[in-house]
Amino acid sequence: MTNFGRIADEANKALEWLVDDGFAVSIEVESVTVDSNRDKIVLVLLIRRSRDKVDRRLVDLWDNTGRR
């Protein structure tokens, strides 16, 4: 398994509680990319809250921590 595969698996495991607790019906990692110029890993996640509606939001967690 590649590092990207491991990252995707860990993201799924970390968010599985959303499905277990009924906040989402499914979670999947759409892509994992690395920006080596900024030392950043980007995950694109699809979190379905219902079978009918999909909200797309981009959140750059690293930039929001205040660390650079």
ABEGO torsion letter per residue (X at the ends): XBAAAAAAAAAAAAAAAAAAAGABABBBBABBBBBAAAGBBBBBBBBBABAABBBBBBBBAAAAAGBX
